[in-house]
Amino acid sequence: MASMKIKKGDMVKVIAGRDKDKEGKVIAVNKKDNTLLVEGVNMVTKHAKPSMANQQGGILHQEGPIDASNVMFLHKGKATRVGFKMDGDKKVRYAKSTGDVID
């Protein structure tokens, strides 16, 4: 399985779908399904029964998964593609638009 180019904590921009042009921070990454949870993007309504954790129950609004192909990494405020290269003996991510190493 190829490694994901976007990691938890990255800032991304949505490039397709209902939430196009929204930006947010990646909350979670699911490598198996190639999906992400992004703050404030693809909000879904969930009806929850009262439980010990949630005494009140009711209608909750939370982020739904979005496919990784529908987002682009934000580097210095601009959307860019991400590539991998070897930096000495370490594999690092870099922004293809500028060539800068991300991490």
C-alpha positions, 0 to 999 in steps of 0.5 A: 500500500502506498503511503498517504501524502496528507497527514493528521494536522496538515492544512488542506483545501477542498477542491471538489464536491459540496464543500469546494474551496473550504479550508481546514485542518486534518483531524484523522486519516484512514489509510485503508479507505483513503479518506480524511476527516477535515475540520468543518468540512462535510458536516453530517447530522447524527441522531444520538440516544442518551448515554453515560457519555452523552446524557442529553442525547439529541442531534449532533453535527460532526465531520464526515469522511472525505476522499483524499483525492478531493483535497490538496495540501496548503503550503504558504496559503496556496494549494500544492501537490505533494511529492516524496524525495530523499533528503540524505538518508531520510524520505521527506515530503515536499511541495511540488510548486515551490520545492520546499521540504514540508517535514 
